[in-house]
């Protein structure tokens, strides 16, 4: 009984937190990054796979098979780079290719988690419910966390989260890479693709 009460208390504490975007640093400061010095642009990825890091969210997305990934893009040049045609693909160690889930995919998973481990995900903190029984807080969190930048200003950084459906993949980061294409310079020319080795993030300490 005491264990059950403790589990419920932990769930409520997790869900009670309002989402706040983590403090973002220049992309080259993250362990998992790919810097193109000749193009003055760096792309970094910071997976939020650990329980401690995931506590910035109101829901433990890992328990419903979703991997939140902070994408950080820094432009050290004197002209903007555009992201309107950006494509991000997670390629696992066994060459499984995954595109980021759109918000509706995440909402469906939240409504019908079907966790492979047989465990249930933490219930969001009780707030006003909307369609599908999901809290308004959770819907806002997913939408506000998304990477939505269309450009990176000169000497600036843009960041946001992507969510990848890794349900059924036991170690999605081991040997994995994040590929980013479609980044263009001010003249409209596409930059060389970025390849971010995600395994470098596994043993790195979390950023404050």
Secondary structure, 3 states (H helix, E strand, C coil): CHHHHHHHHHHHHHHHCCCCCCCCCCHHHCCCEEEEHHHCEEEEEEECCCHHHHCCCCCCHHHHCEEEEEEEEEECCCCCEECCCCEEEEECCCCCEEECCCHHHHHHHHHCCCCCCCCCCCCCCCCCECHHHCEHHHHHHHHHHECCCCEECCCEEEEEEEEEECCCCCCCCCCCEEEEECCECCCCCECCCEEEEHHHHCCCCCCC
